């Protein structure tokens, strides 16, 4: 997703909670926990804009209380804003919640 498209996406969708299909790229080094989520629908929260490196200028997201770290927007497909209740349902189904 280009910077202009990202800005338009975020401007229309002021949300902190998203669902997306995790498609890890080879640009990012993920741990074993992240690799287990490849191809699955995950619950992520809005993060920050990456300031340096190959993902500079991209928005990133994260899964709270996980060891995955940040995820660049390019590794999240079919992302859409969702309610906190739906986010929590997906989050818990992945084993991160209760």
Secondary structure, 3 states (H helix, E strand, C coil): CCHHHHHHHHHHCCCCEEEEEECCCCCCCCCHHHHHCCCCEEEEEEEEECCCCCCCCCEEEECCCCCCCEEEHHHEEEEEECCHHHHHHHHHHCCCCC
